[in-house]
Structure formats: C-alpha cells, structure tokens
Amino acid sequence: MIKITLLGDSIREQYAPHVRNLLGKDFEIFEPQENCRFSKYTLRGLYDWQVDMRGSRIVHWNNGMWDCCDLLGEGLFTREDEYVVNMLRIADILLERFGTVIFATTTAVKDNNAFNENDNIIRYNEIIVPPLREKGVIINDLHSLVVSNKDAYISDDLVHLTEAGVKACAKQVADVILKAAENLTDENAPSFDWDDKNRKGAPILFR
C-alpha cells in the first residue's frame, strides 16, 4: 500500500473524497482536517501534521488562492517575493522528507469575483511553477483544466468548484498521482532521518 498526503485549501477539501475513491484500496491517504489556507499557514502546519504525514511516498499540494486574494482592498495577501520564498521552503521540506511532490496550480475564479482576479492567479502560477519544476516537483495544471470550462466548473460562489468541476479535478489529481506512483521504487525512497526525540518548547495551540 502506498501512502499519499493531500495538502491544500478548500479546493483540495472538495476533490479529496473523490480522489480517495478513484485511487482505491491500494492507497492510504492522509489530509489535514482543516483548510491549509495560504502558503505561510501551510509552512507552519507542516510541524503539526508531520506525524500523520510520516511514511507518505507522494505529497500532492496546492497554495495560492488565499495568497493572491485582496480581502481588504489594500493589496494581495502575500507579496510575490514572499510567496516564492514560502513555497520553495515548503517544497524543500516535502522533497527531503517524502521524495515525490506534486504541485497543483491555483484554479481560476469567475470574472466578477470581488476578491480574486484571474490575472493575479495566472501571475502567481507563472512565478512559482518554473522554480518548483527546477527542483523536481511535478506540476499538475488544474488551472488550465478549470479555465477550459469555467462556466461548468466554477460554482455560483465565484471561487469553489461545481460537482462537475470537483469530478474533473479529482480525476486529474488521481491520474497524476497514479502516474507518479508507477515510478516509485525502494531505491528512490527518501532517506530523511526522522528525529524522534521529545523536543519541548514548540509554540503550539492548546485546544
């Protein structure tokens, strides 16, 4: 059985159940039981999720929708340079610990969305894909998939997927994961040395 981790925002939360069904019993899937939100949030979350992620051979991941939104009318949430730094740090951690990493490009929104503009989404995809690909990250272009049929794939809330969009994205995610799984061998398994010492003092949230 191959263990997979799915990381990402609410788009990931939409397609993940369908990906589970498409991959079937030969795959174990972990995903955080929360929205991974923006890149800095995901970077921090890797500490909290690391135990549950352990043993994953493939990580499928997305960040971008939150990063390039303008909620308060004073600029995008994450600056371009900060986005690239955050994302490359995430990629380095995932590649070292899990070996095979897939990045899903940020999906499009309806043109009258008040908080996200497609020009910004396209730009953020364009600035992050080349350096991720250079590091060896596999690119899953969900953006192009959704753009190909925006009216059918984007819901009336202007950002999330319709049922048709969910199914289309889930199939593409599953297909990319299955292709990556074909190339897994014992020889290319990551050799990260997990530190199991009880290190105290991390700033964690008490619930």
Secondary structure, DSSP 8 states (H G I E B T S, - for coil): -EEEEEE-SHHHHHHHHHHHHHHGGGEEEE--SS---SHHHHHHHHHHHHHHHTT-SEEEE---TTTT--SSSSS-SS-HHHHHHHHHHHHHHHHHHHSEEEEE------TT-SS--HHHHHHHHHHHHHHHHHHT-EEE-HHHHHHTTHHHHB-TTSSSB-HHHHHHHHHHHHHHHHHHHHT--STTS-------S----------
